């Protein structure tokens, strides 16, 4: 089968796009990289999250809102197709506030975001400690917890099951998933793109580069200059507990299995996947301030992943002007945005043109003219 | 299934396992004491609820977890008995509490 489109990158972003394209009856081939690649998708925290996002870029609030709005239907479809349980819950989410200052700062931040968005009633509210205790009757709060912001649209899911199900869903819809398929070079041949792999060539009229931190070198070959850097996030996970945290919080969530995930750091340490005891100590201290009883929890794992960061932290969606038919899709919220990627972005790529509302996410926003 | 080969005599200590008085030897490994109880298990799985007993006896497999003196998920194979120690078999997932 000659593919209509090849997606380079089998993480959550590439897999969601390929899954969507397969659903739109495209002959899609997904190329997943090697085992030793930096795989942000396998280190993800699992939030499907809106509150607090998009400062300075209202289009990102809209984009995130769109994806969160599509998530339930998307999850149901993926689960039905693949027999998977994504453990998706969208009963709202909370961000804990410490002290009166923390509470007021959070309110001001969310109010500022709301003012920038200008899209109707807020979908969040500030709740005081008493209301928070009612929301979390089985969790004893630390004494400096003053309250929380509650986002009605927030939720969480199992990111690893999502990734696995998307791969499965591509195949079930007639697509092809190739593992250990690292693209070394991209060439234009007439109207097509020729991808050179180790000992193999693949040809397709359209390509999507969604290879995370590996994307810069590939995109440069089709006239797209995407500035990226790794940002390390470390996560801790505890033993399993009976359910005590009915809602996910930013940086603290109990999974369907009962483990508690604690995260994540934001570290500018380059291409370094090490975990550090310093990060474990900081994350633990912060968590015990919120819920002192977690001091007695056993940690069973700690890991690090590298976020795919752009200079302003927002995604890059673009089609090459010099190489039409070559698209790039990069972001660090691959789980939250998965529904958007599988639906609207996949449809736009099928149609060959990105819609106007994605213009703010073109990487030309980073092309600042140099001062004379 | 397991039994102690010698009588500890004057170096015997007493611990409580699920409220039942059990005799052990000073310096004895707690998992070994649990293994020679008639029940033969120390916890139930957090996934399948099936009973589990100490396995690797060297701190690796985490099968030997139990609550010891109020602290949950203690690796009993890395724990030495103390006179008066209170041990509880651990059923499924722990309840988060102080």
Contacts between the chains, C-beta under 8 A, distances in Angstrom:
chain1	res1	chain2	res2	distance
A	138	B	96	7.5
A	139	B	96	7.4
A	140	B	98	7.0
A	239	B	46	7.7
A	239	B	73	5.6
A	239	B	94	7.0
A	240	B	46	4.4
A	240	B	93	4.6
A	240	B	94	7.6
A	241	B	93	5.5
A	241	B	94	5.5
A	241	B	95	6.9
A	241	B	96	4.9
A	242	B	92	7.8
A	242	B	93	4.9
A	242	B	94	6.9
A	242	B	95	4.9
A	242	B	96	7.3
A	244	B	95	7.6
A	244	B	96	4.7
A	257	B	47	8.0
A	258	B	46	6.6
A	258	B	93	4.9
A	291	B	96	7.9
A	292	B	98	7.2
A	293	B	96	5.1
A	293	B	97	6.0
A	293	B	98	5.2
A	294	B	96	7.0
A	296	B	71	6.6
A	296	B	72	6.5
A	296	B	96	7.9
A	296	B	98	7.5
A	297	B	96	7.1
A	298	B	72	7.7
A	298	B	73	4.7
